[in-house]
Amino acid sequence: MSRHDDVPFAAELPESLKINRRHFIGGSTALAGIAGARLGAWAAEVSADQPVPLKPIGQGKGIFPGRVVWVHDPGVVDWKGPDDGRWWEGDHVKQSRVNAMMDQAVRHLTGADSVKDAWHRLFSHLNKTRKGAAQGYQAGQKILIKPNWVGMIYRENVVDPETYRFIRRENYMNTSPQMLLALLRQLVDEVGVKPADITICDTLAYLVHEYYDILHAHYPDVQYVDYAGKFGRIKVQASETQLYWSCRPQGVAQDFLPRCFAEADYLINFANFKAHSGAGVTLCAKNHYGSLIRWPVQEGYYDIHPNCFSTATGIYRPLVDLIGHAHLGGKTVLYLIDGLFSGVHPRDPVPQRMHIPPMEDQWSCSLFASQDPVAIDSVAFDFLYAEGTPFPRKGGVDDYLHEAALADQPPSGTFYDPNHAEPTQRLASLGVHEHWNNVKEKKYSRNLGASEGIELLPVTL
């Protein structure tokens, strides 16, 4: 792995991927020229409170440490808004283009010539890191996909529990069925995973017919696990695998992971590209709110919200425990963020167009991929911060990324160990965090030749 630190990306990629990247850079230059006056005015308005750029902390993870791939395809969505039907219906989201985005994401992330080889590298790297043996996927191993389906959450009267159909939020920014189909296609057709060995689960969701029918039509043998288990879904069950909060709260009920998470050999964290009115952003780390057998603020349990929503810095952050747990982040082979649409949870019932380049008042039409949970959230944070909505800009929003990057010696002084009842084995750094140089160039330390930090690889289709 260390040999990649000093080798430029272009030297590692097949020719087809090199061409794709040059195409993006050329297109970005042209776009910057067109939008220069507007961007200049925007930069003057927001530059005063930008986070300090290019100050990496922590240790990059992955075959290429700290690498995040950003695939942008402006043609993937053909939807004018709620008056044009629901975005997930018909051909509003073009499945063939989503498939191409997913293919490019895993190939660029690993430097592989094929999707099949990309996945072999992903599995081998995780197994080498966890178990010391660079072994690929083995037949019969189980894979758990964790989407973010907060728009179907069981407690908020958005889904009828008797009919399993949307009441409202039908155009919400959930992990899309089209992105999940693209991922399932790779796992089944390229890796050779049997659909019955794949589980898709968000413990807080009613998996509505509107999404289920799309997924089930293509992959009926996949295990679809949700909150209630009606209409052919499987009701989530608790395992005996415990999660311990590193703040060591007293007098609260013990947290357990879902059985399907505990029994999985691998996880894929498939989050959304959203700001959040409480936490500032909701990305891969907060996606694990739906990886517990209870509501985040359920009475009698440790309340996750105060230390997640706090505007303070240098404090204990429960999100670090979630991405650091051996059966959550420890088994995650790939982190993905579905950025077809963006918005603010729970403020926006429908997606919002983005304004920063290259979106320019269009849907975000993006997919992010990484092996580093801290780096991918750091990049998505920078996009959402630059967009200018107030919530990512309040204090303390990226504090969980500081704590996670420095989990072995965090600013808060917390002994992060979610795997033991008493502090026993401190977590190592969970990844690398920094902020880009500016919204126009979107470059991080490794893009500028440093041997540490984040490397953002943009790809346009």
Phi, psi and omega in degrees: 000323185294339182295339182281345186300323186250011181255123179301150183302317185300330181290342184261344188266150170295159187301322182299325180282328176298317181297317181300318182292320178298322179299319179296314183299318178297317179295322180295323179296317179296316180297321180297323178295318180295317187261015188302314183297316181294318180296321179299318178295318179297315182298320180297328183287322190249354189294336186298329184245023177293146173299154180295123184277159165055049175232073187293142173228153180088189185237122180297143180246153175118171176304314171250099191305131177078010183280134173232128177260133177239110178259127181235122178230097182299342181267004184285335182245130174233079185214127185271346182135185186304331178288352181257023183089193180266140189296334183271359180273154172055228183248026177298321172251118188277110188299321181297325180283325174298317177303317180295321177299315180295320178298313180296324183298310184286329178291315179293325181296324185254348184073025186269155177281338184220160177296320180300314180292325179301315180291325176300318179294321180297311180295318181297319181295316179297316181292325175296318181292317185277318191240356178083003180232124183280074184254137177281187179297138178247139181308136179093345177290148187256140181240131178250125175256123179254098173279171170251104181247045181297338176288357175241020189299140192287339188266354193246019174055041176257342178232136175285115183292344180272328182253344183060039175235154180301138166266317178206181184058028181294341177254025185291162183273066174275165166302123193281148173299330180292319177294321179294322176298320179297320178291315179299320178303315179295312184296319183280310188278326185261317182274330181089022178285133175290134180308325181293345177267007179248133176239137171246123187214129162233114190292342184262002189253148157269114180286099187296155176302325184301323177272315184303318182298323178294313182290314185294329179298328181265325185225075183292339184269353174297147179273113181257108186250129178220192187294316190252336176072036179263163172056044176089349173285168180251130179286131181296141179235150178281149172260186173261006181277124187261152171238130183247130178281133187287350172280354177053058180294147181254149173072026179239159179291149179286138175270139176234149177277156173298150181300319183294332175287313183296325183274348180290146173276331182218150173241150168235118182268110186244089187270185178244165184256076187225145164281171185214130185293337179261306185274348183094308175220155174226105190230219186293320182295310183287344174304334182284359168304326178269023177246014180243158178268057175177164175289140186304330180245028183298133182302136179097341179258165172299128181279112185287333191296313187305314182277351172273325185267351186300141176272002179285169175234157179068038179238165176300134180236114182296338178299331178295319178297323181292313181281347180263352183293143185299329182260005175244266178300328182297337181251008186277118181272339183202136173252130180230147171234118177284107180248029174303320179225159178222173180167194180241125174269136354263016188296317189262112178286346178228160179300155176243139176292148178263157188244336181290156176290144005265012182293310174052063176068029176239172172298154186291329169049046188231160171220130177248143180217143178197163167261000185246111184292333180280317181296317183293321176291326178296316179294311180298323175303315182298320176299311185290324176297314182295333181297335170098358175293150191289335192292315176295345185266356178285166184295149170079002187295318180267012181296326179295332178287325174296314181296320181289318179297325182248037185301335179284338178205069190284157178303328181286343186080005181295140171270093183283113177206087181279000187260354183225149182295328175238151180305116187232308182228107183295138175299145169280174173307134182266357179159190185245140180233138168194175176246151183292171182287317177192163185290334181288311184270327179056048181252145177245180189303315181291331174297334183260015172098359179284159180266000178230163175104196182265148172237114178262122179252106178273139179226131176244147180238000000 
